[in-house]
């Protein structure tokens, strides 16, 4: 049994971990406890939060949105940001830390299955709309974001009656983790690192 504390951005990600991701990993002997940062995530806050929670778990990880991450450096990539989170962490925590930043935000994962998106929102036309958005980005949900107005959550809020904390985790449950892993390589690679901890 492996116990992992996961520092998450806000209530949507917290519910996602409790309802969907945590249950998926529990079948593999990995038990995740989400702790919300309540938004306004930056490297300094992440450093302090990880120090606070690390002693209660075997390992710690993060689930922050790249899009909403404050005080990013100019041109900083996801990998560079994750490295900065690792480099800033207290020395005692580094051996048990797996930093993860979701491209571009949690809602990107929901584009993994247009059919599930339509069922989860219970709105006709959503499946085709979702497929059209995916086609713009070569069927890669983790690439959906080309301006402040067109981040995945902004698209959903503009086109549908999407409510983050309610619909987000429910749609994710409808899609299932295996489909998200198939469509979202960054998400899949993170879960591979997590799963190796139980081997």
Secondary structure as the mmCIF struct_conf table of DSSP 4:
data_model
#
loop_
_struct_conf.conf_type_id
_struct_conf.id
_struct_conf.beg_label_comp_id
_struct_conf.beg_label_asym_id
_struct_conf.beg_label_seq_id
_struct_conf.end_label_comp_id
_struct_conf.end_label_asym_id
_struct_conf.end_label_seq_id
STRN STRN1 UNK A 2 UNK A 8
BEND BEND1 UNK A 9 UNK A 10
HELX_RH_AL_P HELX_RH_AL_P1 UNK A 11 UNK A 16
HELX_RH_PI_P HELX_RH_PI_P1 UNK A 17 UNK A 21
HELX_RH_AL_P HELX_RH_AL_P2 UNK A 22 UNK A 26
TURN_TY1_P TURN_TY1_P1 UNK A 27 UNK A 29
STRN STRN2 UNK A 30 UNK A 36
BEND BEND2 UNK A 39 UNK A 39
HELX_RH_AL_P HELX_RH_AL_P3 UNK A 43 UNK A 54
TURN_TY1_P TURN_TY1_P2 UNK A 55 UNK A 56
BEND BEND3 UNK A 57 UNK A 58
STRN STRN3 UNK A 59 UNK A 65
TURN_TY1_P TURN_TY1_P3 UNK A 66 UNK A 68
TURN_TY1_P TURN_TY1_P4 UNK A 70 UNK A 71
HELX_LH_PP_P HELX_LH_PP_P1 UNK A 72 UNK A 73
TURN_TY1_P TURN_TY1_P5 UNK A 74 UNK A 75
HELX_RH_AL_P HELX_RH_AL_P4 UNK A 78 UNK A 88
BEND BEND4 UNK A 89 UNK A 89
HELX_RH_AL_P HELX_RH_AL_P5 UNK A 91 UNK A 94
TURN_TY1_P TURN_TY1_P6 UNK A 95 UNK A 96
STRN STRN4 UNK A 97 UNK A 98
STRN STRN5 UNK A 101 UNK A 102
BEND BEND5 UNK A 103 UNK A 104
HELX_RH_3T_P HELX_RH_3T_P1 UNK A 106 UNK A 112
HELX_RH_AL_P HELX_RH_AL_P6 UNK A 114 UNK A 121
TURN_TY1_P TURN_TY1_P7 UNK A 122 UNK A 122
TURN_TY1_P TURN_TY1_P8 UNK A 124 UNK A 125
HELX_RH_AL_P HELX_RH_AL_P7 UNK A 126 UNK A 136
TURN_TY1_P TURN_TY1_P9 UNK A 137 UNK A 139
HELX_RH_3T_P HELX_RH_3T_P2 UNK A 141 UNK A 143
BEND BEND6 UNK A 146 UNK A 147
HELX_RH_3T_P HELX_RH_3T_P3 UNK A 148 UNK A 150
BEND BEND7 UNK A 151 UNK A 151
HELX_RH_AL_P HELX_RH_AL_P8 UNK A 152 UNK A 159
BEND BEND8 UNK A 160 UNK A 160
HELX_RH_AL_P HELX_RH_AL_P9 UNK A 164 UNK A 175
HELX_RH_AL_P HELX_RH_AL_P10 UNK A 177 UNK A 183
HELX_RH_AL_P HELX_RH_AL_P11 UNK A 185 UNK A 196
TURN_TY1_P TURN_TY1_P10 UNK A 197 UNK A 198
#
